[in-house]
Amino acid sequence: MQFTFSRFTALLLFPLLLLCASTAMAASAKVCTGDAALSKLDGYWTKTHFLSLLKKHGNWTGVMKATDSQQVALTIGDGLIKQNLAWHEGDETAYCLRVAGDRIWLVGDGKHRAEQGPYQRLGILEQNEADLYLARIIQGCFVSEEKEQWCFADGKLSINGKPDKARLSLDLSELDLYGTPLRVEGRKLPFWYLVRRGDAWVVFEDDYASNEKRVPVDPTTSKPWRVIRK
């Protein structure tokens, strides 16, 4: 009787064990460069910790200096997994990911590269990556002392209702390290730097740090080009 009961119990438990095993596999899967399953992860990904630091510092230079900017973001698309490498260099390395729920980890190689993550999805490839980050730094409308209305919405800037060609410069390699630099078009100087000062944002016009004719900017003492407030 005892043998029969134990055998019956085992028969009942076997499907449950299979279910638990399959659930564990589904909870943490491995996907690599070139795998068909990778297409489900297409998009921009960033470390959860990086987004926390971005909220803490509130400016692009601050967060980039506070972490290893070589390993904070991934772009997944066309069967490739690319580290963004501080948005300065290309990446042709083949990688594998560990996927668990809505988070992913870059698998280490067991030698020189440790596991990195977790990363969370920042946006889809149809969006602009720089806009996605700028939207986390500044949002809303502001008025300058010149009575201009500056509006930031979803990482895009409009001035007096007209879209402006200004975009967050993710790559800081050739720039002076302060504030949040926006690359602008059609102006004498190629950058506007946003710096939070009290209840206002001050805007400095600036150039590449390597330009010998550049006039250095001290964000604490230099006179800003614009001051904008809500």
Z-matrix of the N, CA and C atoms (Angstrom, degrees):
N
C 1 1.478
C 2 1.519 1 111.37
N 3 1.314 2 114.02 1 -43.37
C 4 1.461 3 118.76 2 179.62
C 5 1.521 4 110.82 3 -64.16
N 6 1.358 5 116.12 4 -40.07
C 7 1.464 6 121.14 5 179.71
C 8 1.526 7 110.25 6 -63.41
N 9 1.359 8 115.25 7 -43.46
C 10 1.458 9 120.15 8 -179.58
C 11 1.518 10 110.92 9 -63.41
N 12 1.311 11 116.79 10 -42.87
C 13 1.469 12 120.94 11 179.63
C 14 1.527 13 110.95 12 -62.87
N 15 1.334 14 116.46 13 -43.91
C 16 1.462 15 120.86 14 -179.00
C 17 1.519 16 110.94 15 -64.39
N 18 1.326 17 115.77 16 -39.51
C 19 1.460 18 119.39 17 179.29
C 20 1.524 19 110.44 18 -67.48
N 21 1.326 20 115.54 19 -40.33
C 22 1.461 21 120.74 20 178.83
C 23 1.532 22 110.99 21 -63.82
N 24 1.345 23 114.41 22 -41.72
C 25 1.468 24 119.72 23 178.50
C 26 1.521 25 111.14 24 -62.65
N 27 1.330 26 115.40 25 -41.60
C 28 1.464 27 119.85 26 179.89
C 29 1.521 28 111.10 27 -62.74
N 30 1.358 29 115.64 28 -39.60
C 31 1.461 30 119.54 29 178.68
C 32 1.525 31 111.09 30 -63.82
N 33 1.326 32 116.15 31 -36.21
C 34 1.463 33 119.83 32 178.25
C 35 1.523 34 112.13 33 -70.76
N 36 1.324 35 115.45 34 -37.12
C 37 1.466 36 120.13 35 -175.86
C 38 1.518 37 113.02 36 -78.21
N 39 1.330 38 117.50 37 -23.98
C 40 1.468 39 120.16 38 -174.50
C 41 1.536 40 112.77 39 -58.30
N 42 1.356 41 119.39 40 -48.48
C 43 1.477 42 118.65 41 177.27
C 44 1.524 43 112.68 42 -60.71
N 45 1.347 44 115.55 43 -35.57
C 46 1.462 45 119.33 44 179.27
C 47 1.521 46 111.12 45 -64.93
N 48 1.329 47 116.04 46 -40.56
C 49 1.466 48 120.05 47 178.21
C 50 1.521 49 110.93 48 -64.33
N 51 1.341 50 116.32 49 -40.52
C 52 1.464 51 120.06 50 177.30
C 53 1.524 52 110.89 51 -62.69
N 54 1.341 53 116.03 52 -40.95
C 55 1.461 54 120.54 53 178.99
C 56 1.516 55 111.01 54 -63.17
N 57 1.331 56 117.10 55 -43.49
C 58 1.467 57 121.21 56 179.22
C 59 1.524 58 110.83 57 -62.78
N 60 1.330 59 115.93 58 -40.98
C 61 1.462 60 119.85 59 -179.35
C 62 1.517 61 111.00 60 -65.67
N 63 1.351 62 116.18 61 -43.50
C 64 1.465 63 119.24 62 -179.81
C 65 1.517 64 111.25 63 -67.94
N 66 1.347 65 116.52 64 -35.00
C 67 1.469 66 120.30 65 177.24
C 68 1.517 67 110.82 66 -64.66
N 69 1.320 68 117.25 67 -41.26
C 70 1.464 69 121.39 68 178.69
C 71 1.517 70 110.95 69 -63.63
N 72 1.365 71 115.75 70 -39.89
C 73 1.460 72 119.22 71 178.62
C 74 1.520 73 110.50 72 -65.91
N 75 1.350 74 116.08 73 -40.76
C 76 1.462 75 119.64 74 -179.63
C 77 1.513 76 111.27 75 -68.16
N 78 1.330 77 116.28 76 -31.12
C 79 1.463 78 120.16 77 -177.14
C 80 1.518 79 111.75 78 -69.56
N 81 1.312 80 117.69 79 -26.56
C 82 1.458 81 120.57 80 -179.58
C 83 1.524 82 108.78 81 -143.89
N 84 1.333 83 116.02 82 99.77
C 85 1.458 84 121.69 83 -177.97
C 86 1.520 85 109.84 84 -110.00
N 87 1.336 86 115.74 85 159.92
C 88 1.455 87 121.41 86 178.77
C 89 1.522 88 109.32 87 -114.91
N 90 1.329 89 116.54 88 128.47
C 91 1.457 90 122.92 89 179.72
C 92 1.524 91 107.95 90 -130.38
N 93 1.329 92 116.57 91 137.80
C 94 1.465 93 120.32 92 -175.56
C 95 1.526 94 111.85 93 -124.39
N 96 1.326 95 116.12 94 165.69
C 97 1.460 96 122.73 95 175.74
C 98 1.525 97 109.95 96 -49.40
N 99 1.329 98 116.56 97 129.60
C 100 1.455 99 121.29 98 178.37
C 101 1.504 100 115.09 99 91.68
N 102 1.332 101 118.95 100 -13.79
C 103 1.463 102 121.46 101 179.75
C 104 1.529 103 110.59 102 -70.40
N 105 1.322 104 116.67 103 140.59
C 106 1.461 105 120.84 104 179.15
C 107 1.527 106 111.54 105 -61.17
N 108 1.328 107 116.37 106 -34.53
C 109 1.469 108 120.84 107 -178.26
C 110 1.524 109 112.57 108 -66.29
N 111 1.326 110 116.73 109 -15.17
C 112 1.467 111 120.14 110 -177.28
C 113 1.524 112 111.84 111 -65.89
N 114 1.331 113 117.53 112 -25.95
C 115 1.467 114 120.80 113 -176.75
C 116 1.527 115 112.25 114 -60.87
N 117 1.335 116 116.77 115 -26.30
C 118 1.466 117 119.75 116 178.29
C 119 1.527 118 111.87 117 -68.27
N 120 1.321 119 116.42 118 -16.01
C 121 1.462 120 120.90 119 -178.29
C 122 1.525 121 112.41 120 -103.98
N 123 1.329 122 118.03 121 6.27
C 124 1.463 123 120.85 122 -179.15
C 125 1.525 124 110.80 123 -52.21
N 126 1.324 125 115.89 124 135.26
C 127 1.452 126 120.27 125 177.79
C 128 1.512 127 111.71 126 145.65
N 129 1.322 128 114.66 127 -172.75
C 130 1.463 129 122.13 128 176.67
C 131 1.529 130 108.26 129 -98.40
N 132 1.317 131 115.63 130 133.27
C 133 1.461 132 122.16 131 -179.63
C 134 1.518 133 109.47 132 -126.37
N 135 1.306 134 116.14 133 145.34
C 136 1.460 135 119.95 134 179.06
C 137 1.525 136 109.55 135 -141.07
N 138 1.318 137 116.08 136 152.62
C 139 1.460 138 119.62 137 -179.55
C 140 1.531 139 110.47 138 -64.05
N 141 1.306 140 115.07 139 136.31
C 142 1.462 141 120.46 140 177.06
C 143 1.527 142 110.69 141 -57.01
N 144 1.318 143 116.14 142 -39.79
C 145 1.465 144 120.57 143 179.73
C 146 1.526 145 110.94 144 -65.38
N 147 1.333 146 117.54 145 -35.26
C 148 1.465 147 121.14 146 179.02
C 149 1.527 148 110.73 147 -63.93
N 150 1.320 149 117.05 148 -41.18
C 151 1.460 150 119.88 149 178.30
C 152 1.523 151 111.54 150 -66.55
N 153 1.320 152 116.73 151 -34.44
C 154 1.472 153 119.87 152 175.77
C 155 1.522 154 110.67 153 -64.94
N 156 1.337 155 116.25 154 -41.48
C 157 1.465 156 120.49 155 178.08
C 158 1.526 157 111.11 156 -67.23
N 159 1.323 158 116.91 157 -36.51
C 160 1.462 159 120.37 158 178.90
C 161 1.525 160 110.32 159 -62.62
N 162 1.322 161 116.30 160 -41.33
C 163 1.466 162 120.23 161 177.18
C 164 1.520 163 110.99 162 -65.11
N 165 1.322 164 116.60 163 -37.70
C 166 1.463 165 121.54 164 -179.06
C 167 1.530 166 111.53 165 -68.09
N 168 1.321 167 117.55 166 -47.48
C 169 1.469 168 121.24 167 -175.04
C 170 1.525 169 112.32 168 -83.39
N 171 1.317 170 118.04 169 -34.62
C 172 1.450 171 121.27 170 176.38
C 173 1.510 172 115.10 171 72.47
N 174 1.330 173 117.85 172 11.95
C 175 1.463 174 120.13 173 175.53
C 176 1.523 175 108.83 174 -151.41
N 177 1.333 176 115.76 175 155.09
C 178 1.459 177 120.50 176 -172.04
C 179 1.527 178 112.60 177 -69.04
N 180 1.316 179 117.50 178 -43.62
C 181 1.461 180 119.79 179 -179.91
C 182 1.519 181 111.08 180 -62.74
N 183 1.321 182 117.10 181 -42.39
C 184 1.460 183 120.91 182 -178.68
C 185 1.510 184 112.60 183 -59.11
N 186 1.330 185 116.92 184 -45.18
C 187 1.461 186 119.51 185 -177.79
C 188 1.525 187 111.38 186 -72.87
N 189 1.329 188 117.85 187 -33.99
C 190 1.466 189 120.20 188 179.59
C 191 1.524 190 111.12 189 -68.98
N 192 1.324 191 116.83 190 -32.82
C 193 1.463 192 120.53 191 178.69
C 194 1.530 193 111.91 192 -78.27
N 195 1.329 194 116.83 193 -19.89
C 196 1.463 195 120.82 194 -174.95
C 197 1.526 196 113.43 195 -87.44
N 198 1.334 197 117.45 196 -2.26
C 199 1.461 198 119.68 197 -176.17
C 200 1.519 199 109.83 198 -147.87
N 201 1.321 200 116.42 199 175.72
C 202 1.463 201 121.48 200 174.54
C 203 1.522 202 107.54 201 -82.23
N 204 1.319 203 116.50 202 96.56
C 205 1.460 204 120.91 203 -172.88
C 206 1.525 205 113.25 204 -68.66
N 207 1.328 206 117.61 205 -8.01
C 208 1.463 207 120.55 206 176.96
C 209 1.530 208 111.68 207 -73.08
N 210 1.323 209 117.28 208 -19.01
C 211 1.466 210 120.00 209 -169.35
C 212 1.529 211 113.88 210 -127.07
N 213 1.317 212 117.51 211 21.98
C 214 1.466 213 118.25 212 -172.56
C 215 1.524 214 113.84 213 -93.62
N 216 1.331 215 118.38 214 -14.95
C 217 1.460 216 118.85 215 -172.82
C 218 1.522 217 111.87 216 -145.11
N 219 1.330 218 114.27 217 152.48
C 220 1.460 219 122.39 218 177.10
C 221 1.522 220 109.19 219 -129.51
N 222 1.330 221 115.64 220 147.64
C 223 1.456 222 121.86 221 168.26
C 224 1.522 223 107.49 222 -119.17
N 225 1.320 224 116.51 223 125.54
C 226 1.459 225 121.52 224 -178.99
C 227 1.523 226 108.68 225 -117.80
N 228 1.331 227 116.46 226 124.00
C 229 1.455 228 121.37 227 179.48
C 230 1.516 229 111.17 228 -177.76
N 231 1.324 230 116.32 229 153.44
C 232 1.472 231 122.05 230 179.42
C 233 1.525 232 112.06 231 55.48
N 234 1.316 233 116.70 232 34.08
C 235 1.455 234 120.69 233 178.08
C 236 1.510 235 114.79 234 76.89
N 237 1.335 236 117.19 235 9.72
C 238 1.466 237 121.81 236 -176.99
C 239 1.523 238 111.03 237 -116.16
N 240 1.320 239 115.23 238 149.30
C 241 1.464 240 123.36 239 173.08
C 242 1.521 241 106.54 240 -118.22
N 243 1.322 242 117.25 241 115.30
C 244 1.461 243 119.82 242 -176.45
C 245 1.522 244 110.89 243 -121.16
N 246 1.333 245 115.51 244 127.40
C 247 1.462 246 118.90 245 168.51
C 248 1.528 247 107.89 246 -74.31
N 249 1.308 248 116.91 247 142.32
C 250 1.463 249 119.54 248 -175.26
C 251 1.521 250 113.97 249 -82.25
N 252 1.338 251 118.00 250 -11.62
C 253 1.468 252 123.00 251 169.91
C 254 1.529 253 112.54 252 46.89
N 255 1.316 254 115.63 253 54.29
C 256 1.476 255 123.11 254 -179.69
C 257 1.526 256 111.88 255 60.02
N 258 1.327 257 116.99 256 20.10
C 259 1.460 258 122.80 257 178.54
C 260 1.529 259 112.49 258 58.48
N 261 1.320 260 115.88 259 30.48
C 262 1.466 261 119.92 260 -177.88
C 263 1.524 262 112.52 261 -119.45
N 264 1.329 263 117.42 262 -31.17
C 265 1.459 264 120.85 263 -176.29
C 266 1.525 265 110.73 264 -124.06
N 267 1.336 266 116.18 265 157.30
C 268 1.454 267 121.19 266 174.38
C 269 1.518 268 110.60 267 -80.51
N 270 1.329 269 116.25 268 163.73
C 271 1.466 270 121.05 269 -178.91
C 272 1.522 271 108.91 270 -139.33
N 273 1.323 272 116.70 271 116.72
C 274 1.463 273 121.84 272 -179.32
C 275 1.530 274 111.85 273 -112.92
N 276 1.319 275 117.91 274 14.00
C 277 1.461 276 122.08 275 -177.95
C 278 1.531 277 110.88 276 -73.78
N 279 1.325 278 117.00 277 144.32
C 280 1.463 279 121.63 278 173.56
C 281 1.530 280 108.86 279 -86.31
N 282 1.331 281 116.35 280 133.38
C 283 1.460 282 121.29 281 -176.83
C 284 1.526 283 110.60 282 -129.26
N 285 1.320 284 114.74 283 166.37
C 286 1.462 285 122.40 284 169.22
C 287 1.524 286 108.45 285 -124.65
N 288 1.316 287 115.19 286 150.48
C 289 1.459 288 121.81 287 179.51
C 290 1.522 289 110.02 288 -119.00
N 291 1.300 290 115.16 289 146.30
C 292 1.463 291 121.31 290 167.97
C 293 1.518 292 106.89 291 -103.50
N 294 1.307 293 116.16 292 123.90
C 295 1.461 294 121.63 293 -174.64
C 296 1.522 295 109.52 294 -111.27
N 297 1.331 296 116.02 295 127.49
C 298 1.464 297 121.40 296 177.08
C 299 1.523 298 108.22 297 -141.04
N 300 1.325 299 116.54 298 107.32
C 301 1.456 300 120.32 299 -178.18
C 302 1.518 301 110.78 300 65.43
N 303 1.334 302 116.53 301 -128.59
C 304 1.464 303 120.33 302 -179.95
C 305 1.526 304 112.04 303 -99.53
N 306 1.322 305 117.13 304 18.85
C 307 1.465 306 121.60 305 178.35
C 308 1.525 307 109.72 306 -120.91
N 309 1.329 308 115.95 307 151.15
C 310 1.458 309 120.76 308 175.96
C 311 1.523 310 109.49 309 -131.59
N 312 1.320 311 115.04 310 154.85
C 313 1.463 312 122.41 311 177.08
C 314 1.523 313 108.17 312 -127.53
N 315 1.322 314 117.25 313 140.39
C 316 1.456 315 121.97 314 174.24
C 317 1.523 316 107.38 315 -82.91
N 318 1.318 317 116.53 316 117.73
C 319 1.459 318 121.38 317 -174.44
C 320 1.528 319 110.65 318 -70.80
N 321 1.321 320 116.56 319 136.34
C 322 1.459 321 121.19 320 177.12
C 323 1.516 322 111.50 321 -73.79
N 324 1.337 323 116.01 322 165.37
C 325 1.465 324 120.08 323 -179.59
C 326 1.526 325 112.38 324 -97.19
N 327 1.338 326 116.69 325 2.68
C 328 1.457 327 120.11 326 179.03
C 329 1.512 328 114.47 327 79.05
N 330 1.328 329 116.75 328 -1.36
C 331 1.470 330 120.46 329 -178.39
C 332 1.532 331 110.99 330 -128.00
N 333 1.327 332 115.08 331 -74.17
C 334 1.468 333 119.64 332 -172.64
C 335 1.528 334 113.20 333 -105.06
N 336 1.334 335 117.80 334 -16.64
C 337 1.454 336 120.54 335 -174.37
C 338 1.518 337 110.28 336 -122.95
N 339 1.318 338 115.94 337 118.26
C 340 1.464 339 121.02 338 178.11
C 341 1.527 340 109.89 339 -82.09
N 342 1.322 341 116.27 340 162.26
C 343 1.460 342 120.21 341 176.74
C 344 1.527 343 109.73 342 -61.89
N 345 1.329 344 116.53 343 138.89
C 346 1.454 345 122.47 344 -179.85
C 347 1.525 346 109.56 345 -119.30
N 348 1.343 347 115.94 346 142.40
C 349 1.447 348 119.43 347 176.77
C 350 1.522 349 111.25 348 142.04
N 351 1.314 350 117.15 349 -172.69
C 352 1.462 351 125.35 350 1.48
C 353 1.530 352 112.59 351 -77.98
N 354 1.342 353 114.24 352 153.20
C 355 1.458 354 122.06 353 173.04
C 356 1.524 355 108.25 354 -108.07
N 357 1.323 356 116.44 355 146.93
C 358 1.455 357 121.03 356 174.49
C 359 1.523 358 109.06 357 -122.70
N 360 1.322 359 116.00 358 153.99
C 361 1.462 360 119.56 359 -176.93
C 362 1.524 361 110.02 360 -69.16
N 363 1.331 362 115.60 361 127.59
C 364 1.460 363 121.75 362 178.37
C 365 1.518 364 110.69 363 -91.24
N 366 1.317 365 117.19 364 -39.29
C 367 1.456 366 121.34 365 -178.63
C 368 1.516 367 110.98 366 -177.33
N 369 1.331 368 115.68 367 -178.25
C 370 1.459 369 121.29 368 -179.20
C 371 1.521 370 109.66 369 -97.18
N 372 1.344 371 115.97 370 163.59
C 373 1.461 372 120.44 371 -174.83
C 374 1.523 373 112.63 372 -66.14
N 375 1.333 374 117.50 373 -23.43
C 376 1.462 375 120.13 374 179.20
C 377 1.525 376 111.94 375 -70.60
N 378 1.327 377 117.33 376 -16.52
C 379 1.462 378 121.26 377 175.97
C 380 1.524 379 109.77 378 -87.32
N 381 1.321 380 115.74 379 168.98
C 382 1.463 381 120.16 380 175.57
C 383 1.525 382 108.76 381 -96.87
N 384 1.322 383 116.07 382 126.25
C 385 1.463 384 120.25 383 -174.48
C 386 1.526 385 112.13 384 -59.94
N 387 1.334 386 116.65 385 -42.35
C 388 1.464 387 119.89 386 -179.29
C 389 1.527 388 111.31 387 -61.52
N 390 1.328 389 116.72 388 -39.04
C 391 1.464 390 120.39 389 179.10
C 392 1.529 391 111.39 390 -62.92
N 393 1.319 392 115.79 391 -36.85
C 394 1.466 393 120.26 392 -178.69
C 395 1.526 394 111.58 393 -63.34
N 396 1.321 395 116.16 394 -37.15
C 397 1.469 396 119.56 395 178.62
C 398 1.532 397 111.27 396 -76.88
N 399 1.333 398 117.23 397 -42.62
C 400 1.468 399 119.38 398 -178.97
C 401 1.528 400 110.80 399 -61.04
N 402 1.333 401 116.83 400 -34.53
C 403 1.466 402 120.32 401 179.46
C 404 1.520 403 112.11 402 -62.16
N 405 1.323 404 117.08 403 -22.97
C 406 1.464 405 121.08 404 178.25
C 407 1.531 406 111.86 405 -87.52
N 408 1.324 407 116.87 406 -7.31
C 409 1.464 408 121.21 407 -179.56
C 410 1.523 409 111.48 408 -100.57
N 411 1.336 410 115.98 409 -43.87
C 412 1.461 411 119.13 410 -176.16
C 413 1.524 412 109.84 411 -146.05
N 414 1.340 413 115.46 412 134.87
C 415 1.458 414 122.48 413 178.22
C 416 1.522 415 108.39 414 -143.09
N 417 1.309 416 116.18 415 152.31
C 418 1.452 417 120.39 416 174.46
C 419 1.517 418 113.36 417 103.42
N 420 1.321 419 115.25 418 -177.57
C 421 1.464 420 121.82 419 -177.06
C 422 1.526 421 110.97 420 -109.65
N 423 1.320 422 114.78 421 145.41
C 424 1.459 423 123.03 422 -176.97
C 425 1.527 424 108.31 423 -136.94
N 426 1.314 425 115.51 424 156.38
C 427 1.468 426 120.79 425 178.38
C 428 1.517 427 108.48 426 -119.52
N 429 1.328 428 115.41 427 132.22
C 430 1.464 429 120.32 428 178.98
C 431 1.523 430 109.96 429 -85.77
N 432 1.316 431 115.75 430 168.68
C 433 1.463 432 120.37 431 177.45
C 434 1.524 433 111.04 432 -67.12
N 435 1.344 434 115.68 433 -16.73
C 436 1.470 435 120.96 434 176.46
C 437 1.529 436 111.83 435 -90.97
N 438 1.346 437 116.26 436 11.19
C 439 1.469 438 123.82 437 178.90
C 440 1.530 439 113.14 438 67.41
N 441 1.315 440 116.62 439 24.88
C 442 1.460 441 120.27 440 172.97
C 443 1.530 442 108.21 441 -86.09
N 444 1.308 443 115.68 442 147.06
C 445 1.462 444 119.79 443 174.87
C 446 1.531 445 109.29 444 -104.66
N 447 1.321 446 115.19 445 115.20
C 448 1.464 447 122.21 446 177.79
C 449 1.524 448 107.93 447 -101.49
N 450 1.315 449 117.10 448 120.99
C 451 1.457 450 120.80 449 179.48
C 452 1.526 451 110.58 450 -121.15
N 453 1.325 452 115.09 451 126.89
C 454 1.463 453 122.18 452 176.44
C 455 1.526 454 107.68 453 -108.97
N 456 1.319 455 116.45 454 120.88
C 457 1.465 456 121.51 455 179.47
C 458 1.522 457 109.12 456 -138.46
N 459 1.313 458 115.80 457 119.56
C 460 1.471 459 121.81 458 178.86
C 461 1.525 460 112.45 459 54.23
N 462 1.333 461 115.50 460 37.61
C 463 1.457 462 120.25 461 176.14
C 464 1.512 463 115.23 462 83.73
N 465 1.321 464 116.76 463 4.03
C 466 1.467 465 120.82 464 179.43
C 467 1.524 466 109.42 465 -113.70
N 468 1.331 467 115.62 466 146.68
C 469 1.462 468 122.06 467 -177.45
C 470 1.522 469 110.84 468 -111.52
N 471 1.322 470 115.24 469 136.32
C 472 1.463 471 120.97 470 168.93
C 473 1.526 472 107.71 471 -128.31
N 474 1.322 473 115.79 472 143.99
C 475 1.466 474 121.64 473 178.38
C 476 1.518 475 107.75 474 -121.19
N 477 1.332 476 115.24 475 121.61
C 478 1.467 477 121.60 476 -175.77
C 479 1.526 478 111.26 477 54.13
N 480 1.327 479 115.66 478 39.08
C 481 1.459 480 120.79 479 175.91
C 482 1.508 481 115.91 480 83.77
N 483 1.325 482 117.66 481 -4.68
C 484 1.462 483 120.83 482 -179.09
C 485 1.531 484 110.17 483 -104.85
N 486 1.344 485 117.21 484 127.63
C 487 1.469 486 119.46 485 178.21
C 488 1.519 487 111.11 486 -56.91
N 489 1.314 488 116.37 487 135.27
C 490 1.463 489 121.60 488 179.67
C 491 1.529 490 109.26 489 -110.47
N 492 1.319 491 115.40 490 139.64
C 493 1.469 492 120.25 491 179.87
C 494 1.523 493 109.76 492 -82.35
N 495 1.317 494 114.58 493 71.02
C 496 1.464 495 121.76 494 177.23
C 497 1.521 496 107.75 495 -127.59
N 498 1.322 497 116.24 496 129.95
C 499 1.472 498 119.86 497 -175.78
C 500 1.519 499 109.85 498 -141.48
N 501 1.325 500 116.27 499 140.53
C 502 1.457 501 121.32 500 178.20
C 503 1.523 502 110.76 501 -53.01
N 504 1.333 503 116.37 502 130.47
C 505 1.463 504 121.59 503 174.98
C 506 1.523 505 108.19 504 -88.59
N 507 1.327 506 116.43 505 103.73
C 508 1.464 507 120.58 506 -179.03
C 509 1.520 508 111.49 507 -68.31
N 510 1.316 509 116.82 508 -36.16
C 511 1.467 510 122.90 509 -178.35
C 512 1.528 511 109.29 510 -84.51
N 513 1.328 512 116.47 511 118.68
C 514 1.470 513 121.36 512 -179.11
C 515 1.525 514 112.68 513 -103.80
N 516 1.320 515 118.04 514 8.41
C 517 1.467 516 120.73 515 -169.00
C 518 1.523 517 114.00 516 -62.95
N 519 1.325 518 118.61 517 -27.56
C 520 1.465 519 120.82 518 -177.80
C 521 1.524 520 111.97 519 -114.47
N 522 1.329 521 116.11 520 18.73
C 523 1.460 522 119.89 521 -174.35
C 524 1.519 523 111.65 522 -117.79
N 525 1.341 524 114.76 523 158.49
C 526 1.455 525 119.59 524 171.33
C 527 1.527 526 107.72 525 -71.25
N 528 1.314 527 116.21 526 145.01
C 529 1.460 528 120.20 527 -170.17
C 530 1.523 529 112.06 528 -96.93
N 531 1.308 530 115.51 529 87.63
C 532 1.467 531 121.83 530 171.85
C 533 1.529 532 108.31 531 -158.18
N 534 1.315 533 115.74 532 151.78
C 535 1.456 534 121.04 533 172.46
C 536 1.518 535 115.77 534 58.09
N 537 1.324 536 113.78 535 -154.69
C 538 1.462 537 122.62 536 -179.54
C 539 1.522 538 109.03 537 -120.42
N 540 1.342 539 118.50 538 106.72
C 541 1.464 540 121.00 539 -175.92
C 542 1.527 541 113.05 540 -82.72
N 543 1.320 542 115.97 541 130.84
C 544 1.456 543 122.03 542 173.33
C 545 1.520 544 108.64 543 -108.99
N 546 1.308 545 116.83 544 127.51
C 547 1.470 546 121.80 545 175.53
C 548 1.515 547 107.44 546 -80.78
N 549 1.337 548 116.82 547 123.75
C 550 1.461 549 121.26 548 -177.05
C 551 1.526 550 109.98 549 -116.95
N 552 1.310 551 116.04 550 159.96
C 553 1.458 552 121.43 551 179.69
C 554 1.524 553 110.15 552 -119.52
N 555 1.319 554 114.55 553 151.57
C 556 1.457 555 120.27 554 173.95
C 557 1.510 556 115.23 555 75.93
N 558 1.333 557 117.41 556 20.74
C 559 1.451 558 120.64 557 178.98
C 560 1.519 559 109.89 558 -126.56
N 561 1.330 560 116.11 559 162.28
C 562 1.460 561 120.78 560 -178.23
C 563 1.520 562 111.30 561 -61.64
N 564 1.320 563 116.94 562 -43.20
C 565 1.462 564 121.98 563 177.36
C 566 1.530 565 108.92 564 -105.98
N 567 1.336 566 117.53 565 141.33
C 568 1.471 567 120.52 566 -169.74
C 569 1.528 568 116.58 567 -83.67
N 570 1.338 569 117.97 568 -3.87
C 571 1.468 570 118.42 569 -175.19
C 572 1.524 571 112.41 570 -134.62
N 573 1.321 572 114.27 571 143.51
C 574 1.453 573 122.29 572 163.46
C 575 1.523 574 106.60 573 -111.86
N 576 1.316 575 116.90 574 128.50
C 577 1.463 576 121.41 575 177.13
C 578 1.524 577 109.23 576 -104.54
N 579 1.318 578 116.51 577 124.77
C 580 1.460 579 121.76 578 176.01
C 581 1.522 580 109.50 579 -93.75
N 582 1.331 581 116.23 580 128.22
C 583 1.468 582 121.52 581 179.39
C 584 1.525 583 108.05 582 -132.68
N 585 1.318 584 116.59 583 128.20
C 586 1.469 585 120.63 584 178.53
C 587 1.521 586 108.92 585 -76.99
N 588 1.316 587 116.22 586 129.12
C 589 1.462 588 121.40 587 178.61
C 590 1.532 589 108.06 588 -138.08
N 591 1.338 590 116.19 589 100.03
C 592 1.464 591 119.85 590 -177.90
C 593 1.518 592 111.12 591 63.87
N 594 1.345 593 116.84 592 -126.61
C 595 1.458 594 121.09 593 -179.98
C 596 1.521 595 112.28 594 -91.03
N 597 1.309 596 117.13 595 9.22
C 598 1.461 597 121.20 596 -176.36
C 599 1.528 598 111.18 597 -124.73
N 600 1.319 599 114.03 598 164.62
C 601 1.459 600 121.75 599 167.47
C 602 1.520 601 106.92 600 -110.94
N 603 1.315 602 116.68 601 130.56
C 604 1.458 603 119.69 602 175.20
C 605 1.522 604 107.81 603 -104.49
N 606 1.323 605 115.58 604 147.49
C 607 1.463 606 121.84 605 -175.82
C 608 1.523 607 108.84 606 -121.68
N 609 1.323 608 115.56 607 124.48
C 610 1.466 609 121.29 608 176.81
C 611 1.523 610 109.54 609 -109.46
N 612 1.323 611 116.22 610 137.15
C 613 1.463 612 120.26 611 168.94
C 614 1.523 613 107.39 612 -84.21
N 615 1.323 614 116.97 613 136.87
C 616 1.463 615 119.00 614 -175.87
C 617 1.522 616 110.45 615 -152.32
N 618 1.329 617 114.15 616 171.32
C 619 1.463 618 122.24 617 -175.75
C 620 1.523 619 109.16 618 -124.89
N 621 1.329 620 115.77 619 177.58
C 622 1.466 621 119.81 620 172.80
C 623 1.526 622 109.35 621 -62.03
N 624 1.318 623 116.55 622 140.47
C 625 1.464 624 120.92 623 -178.18
C 626 1.521 625 111.81 624 -61.50
N 627 1.334 626 117.32 625 -25.46
C 628 1.464 627 121.35 626 -177.55
C 629 1.523 628 113.46 627 -80.39
N 630 1.315 629 117.41 628 -9.88
C 631 1.465 630 120.33 629 -179.49
C 632 1.527 631 109.72 630 -71.54
N 633 1.317 632 116.78 631 117.76
C 634 1.466 633 121.11 632 -176.60
C 635 1.522 634 112.49 633 -63.47
N 636 1.320 635 117.51 634 -23.99
C 637 1.459 636 121.08 635 -178.63
C 638 1.535 637 112.10 636 -90.89
N 639 1.318 638 115.96 637 1.82
C 640 1.461 639 119.61 638 -178.55
C 641 1.520 640 111.32 639 -65.64
N 642 1.330 641 116.11 640 137.22
C 643 1.462 642 122.30 641 173.58
C 644 1.525 643 107.41 642 -90.56
N 645 1.335 644 118.44 643 116.47
C 646 1.473 645 120.61 644 -177.02
C 647 1.529 646 112.22 645 -58.51
N 648 1.315 647 115.18 646 144.81
C 649 1.460 648 121.92 647 178.88
C 650 1.520 649 109.25 648 -114.01
N 651 1.329 650 115.78 649 129.66
C 652 1.461 651 121.19 650 170.98
C 653 1.527 652 106.20 651 -107.16
N 654 1.326 653 118.28 652 108.51
C 655 1.467 654 119.80 653 -174.34
C 656 1.523 655 114.66 654 -63.29
N 657 1.330 656 117.25 655 -13.78
C 658 1.468 657 119.74 656 179.80
C 659 1.526 658 112.63 657 -92.40
N 660 1.336 659 117.18 658 -23.23
C 661 1.469 660 119.32 659 -175.59
C 662 1.524 661 114.41 660 -126.29
N 663 1.321 662 118.66 661 -24.20
C 664 1.467 663 120.79 662 -177.52
C 665 1.527 664 110.92 663 -67.99
N 666 1.320 665 115.46 664 149.69
C 667 1.461 666 120.41 665 178.65
C 668 1.526 667 109.32 666 -76.42
N 669 1.328 668 117.87 667 124.51
C 670 1.466 669 119.81 668 -179.29
C 671 1.523 670 112.24 669 -73.96
N 672 1.312 671 114.61 670 157.82
C 673 1.466 672 120.69 671 176.60
C 674 1.528 673 110.76 672 -75.82
N 675 1.320 674 116.46 673 -36.83
C 676 1.458 675 122.21 674 176.90
C 677 1.527 676 109.45 675 -140.35
N 678 1.336 677 115.84 676 151.12
C 679 1.462 678 123.25 677 169.72
C 680 1.521 679 106.24 678 -125.50
N 681 1.335 680 116.86 679 123.18
C 682 1.464 681 119.76 680 -177.79
C 683 1.527 682 109.53 681 -121.41
N 684 1.336 683 114.96 682 140.61
C 685 1.470 684 121.54 683 -179.07
C 686 1.521 685 109.68 684 -136.73
N 687 1.332 686 115.62 685 155.78
C 688 1.461 687 120.34 686 175.02
C 689 1.523 688 110.01 687 -77.78
